[in-house]
Every structure is written in C-alpha cells, then in structure tokens.
Amino acid sequence: MADIRGGGDVGVRQRLRGIEVFARPLPRFVPERAPAEPVALFLDWLAEAVAAGVPDPHAMTLSTVDASGDPDARVLVLKGVDGAGWQFAGHAFSPKGGQLACHPRAALTFYWPEHGRQVRVRGTVAPGSAQDSAADFLGRSATARAEALLGCQSQYLTDPAEQGRALARSLAAVEREPSFVDSARTLYTLAPAEVEFWQAAESRVHTRLRYERCRVGWERFPLWS
Ligand SMILES: Cc1cc2nc3c(=O)[nH]c(=O)nc-3n(C[C@H](O)[C@H](O)[C@H](O)COP(=O)(O)O)c2cc1C
C-alpha cells in the first residue's frame, strides 16, 4: 500500500479514500438465528475471533464521561463476561476510575477486523468486591502487578528514566511480598442495558442486531445500517 504521508492534506485524504474496507470474504450474520440473550452470541463471536488469530481479540475501547460531561476513551482488556456483565480492571485513582466514580455509566466497543464485526455494549458500571478485585490482581504476572502498584497511571512523567527505576523497585517489593494487594486496583463490571452486534458485508448491506434489556430478559431489534 502507498505511504499515506506526503501531498498535503488533499494527498492524505485521497490516499485514505483509497484504502479498501470489508473487501474480503466475511461471515454472514442471520439475526433470526441469534440466541435469546447477548452473552452467548458475544462469546461465539469472541471464540471465532480467537480461532481466526485476531491479535488481542479481548481488547476493547472503554468510553466514559468526566465530571464536565466530556467524553474519554481508552483500550483495556476484557477480564471476563457472564450473566452479570462485562468485566475490566483498572486503578480507582486513574482518570477512568475517577470518571466512573462520578458517572458510573460507560460503553465498550470491540472490533474484529478479520470478520468485519463490531460489538457495542452500554450500561452501568459497578466496582467488584475487594475479594474479586484482589483475586484478579493476584492472578496477574509479577511484572504486571509491579506496574499496577506504581499507582501513577496517567500522571505527568517528568523524568522518563524514573519509570524504569520505579518499576524495578516495585518488582523487588512484589517478589518480597507476593501476596500484597493494591486495594485501589479494581475489577469493574459493566451491566449491559443494550448490546449491539454489527456484521459488515462487502455489498455494504451490513447487518445489525440490538438487544435491549426489558423487564423479563432481552428484546431484539434489527437496525438499519
Ligand atoms: C491493548 C491494550 C490493553 C490495555 N489494557 C489495560 C487494562 O486492562 N487496564 C488498564 O488500566 N489499562 C490498560 N491499557 C492502557 C489504557 O489504554 C490507558 O492508557 C490507561 O488505562 C490509562 O487510562 P486513563 O488515563 O483513561 O485512566 C491497555 C492499553 C492497550 C493498548
């Protein structure tokens, strides 16, 4: 593919327009055959992404809003999914943790390019129990725990060399006390109010199905693409 740089703004625009989307064989999605609830379909699509070798298939964008109502978003890894919702972990004192404390509603977006599939989940977020958060934290590698224990996520880094030194000190502390838990490291669950499945088609007749929570389970609505 041609380099998109060069040629000024018009050149970039033209080259971006020249990048093909969905020009590959894609699965067909038949909403009439979709299960009655969204977790089963999500797990089917995730399993197919894993089987197809999609890199980081469990990576998702978490969108939140801050105290001023301004949106924010970042990529996290999915920690689990069950009837209660979609789980992710983060530091309670990070920007996302602060945003969720003041406005506990969020959206998750998954994209699996190999299959041309997107899943969007919206709902209410609640922090898990101290035990569940601790179990998730202790299940991580020593290096990941050492990094989490730095507790400076998203703060200004004035001396780049300090980060490596701080991580080495933190790793030594983790090795001395492997059962130490950072109580601010939190396992959150997003309880879905709606979940939308989007399947691209080369024909551009994309297929969308939204599950909306109702009093007794889920209702399913096909959507225009
Ligand atoms: C693939 C990928 C996975 C990530 N997983 C996590 C994660 O599970 N938890 C986390 O706190 N940050 C994770 N990050 C870093 C976040 O995107 C983000 O930089 C960090 O959480 C700070 O966000 P905040 O300033 O909005 O709180 C990940 C980044 C990428 C690219």
The ligand as an SDF file (V2000), in Angstrom:
LIG
                    3D

 31 33  0  0  0  0  0  0  0  0999 V2000
   -4.3000   -3.4850   24.1840 C   0  0  0  0  0  0  0  0  0  0  0  0
   -4.2890   -2.6080   25.4220 C   0  0  0  0  0  0  0  0  0  0  0  0
   -4.7080   -3.1560   26.6290 C   0  0  0  0  0  0  0  0  0  0  0  0
   -4.7480   -2.3720   27.7850 C   0  0  0  0  0  0  0  0  0  0  0  0
   -5.2460   -2.9300   28.9320 N   0  0  0  0  0  0  0  0  0  0  0  0
   -5.3900   -2.1380   30.0350 C   0  0  0  0  0  0  0  0  0  0  0  0
   -6.0440   -2.6610   31.2020 C   0  0  0  0  0  0  0  0  0  0  0  0
   -6.5460   -3.8020   31.2480 O   0  0  0  0  0  0  0  0  0  0  0  0
   -6.1460   -1.8410   32.2930 N   0  0  0  0  0  0  0  0  0  0  0  0
   -5.6510   -0.5480   32.2800 C   0  0  0  0  0  0  0  0  0  0  0  0
   -5.7880    0.1320   33.3040 O   0  0  0  0  0  0  0  0  0  0  0  0
   -5.0570   -0.0340   31.1830 N   0  0  0  0  0  0  0  0  0  0  0  0
   -4.9150   -0.7870   30.0600 C   0  0  0  0  0  0  0  0  0  0  0  0
   -4.3330   -0.2640   28.9220 N   0  0  0  0  0  0  0  0  0  0  0  0
   -3.8700    1.1450   28.9550 C   0  0  0  0  0  0  0  0  0  0  0  0
   -5.0890    2.0640   28.7710 C   0  0  0  0  0  0  0  0  0  0  0  0
   -5.4310    2.1640   27.3870 O   0  0  0  0  0  0  0  0  0  0  0  0
   -4.8560    3.5040   29.3070 C   0  0  0  0  0  0  0  0  0  0  0  0
   -3.6950    4.0650   28.7150 O   0  0  0  0  0  0  0  0  0  0  0  0
   -4.6780    3.5470   30.8360 C   0  0  0  0  0  0  0  0  0  0  0  0
   -5.6030    2.6790   31.4740 O   0  0  0  0  0  0  0  0  0  0  0  0
   -4.8920    4.9740   31.3530 C   0  0  0  0  0  0  0  0  0  0  0  0
   -6.2020    5.3910   31.0560 O   0  0  0  0  0  0  0  0  0  0  0  0
   -6.9150    6.6050   31.8310 P   0  0  0  0  0  0  0  0  0  0  0  0
   -5.8990    7.7270   31.8590 O   0  0  0  0  0  0  0  0  0  0  0  0
   -8.1010    6.9470   30.9880 O   0  0  0  0  0  0  0  0  0  0  0  0
   -7.3080    6.1310   33.2050 O   0  0  0  0  0  0  0  0  0  0  0  0
   -4.2900   -1.0150   27.7420 C   0  0  0  0  0  0  0  0  0  0  0  0
   -3.8550   -0.4650   26.5190 C   0  0  0  0  0  0  0  0  0  0  0  0
   -3.8670   -1.2600   25.3790 C   0  0  0  0  0  0  0  0  0  0  0  0
   -3.4370   -0.6220   24.0640 C   0  0  0  0  0  0  0  0  0  0  0  0
  1  2  1  0
  2  3  1  0
  2 30  2  0
  3  4  2  0
  4  5  1  0
  4 28  1  0
  5  6  2  0
  6  7  1  0
  6 13  1  0
  7  8  2  0
  7  9  1  0
  9 10  1  0
 10 11  2  0
 10 12  1  0
 12 13  2  0
 13 14  1  0
 14 15  1  0
 14 28  1  0
 15 16  1  0
 16 17  1  0
 16 18  1  0
 18 19  1  0
 18 20  1  0
 20 21  1  0
 20 22  1  0
 22 23  1  0
 23 24  1  0
 24 25  2  0
 24 26  1  0
 24 27  1  0
 28 29  2  0
 29 30  1  0
 30 31  1  0
M  END
$$$$
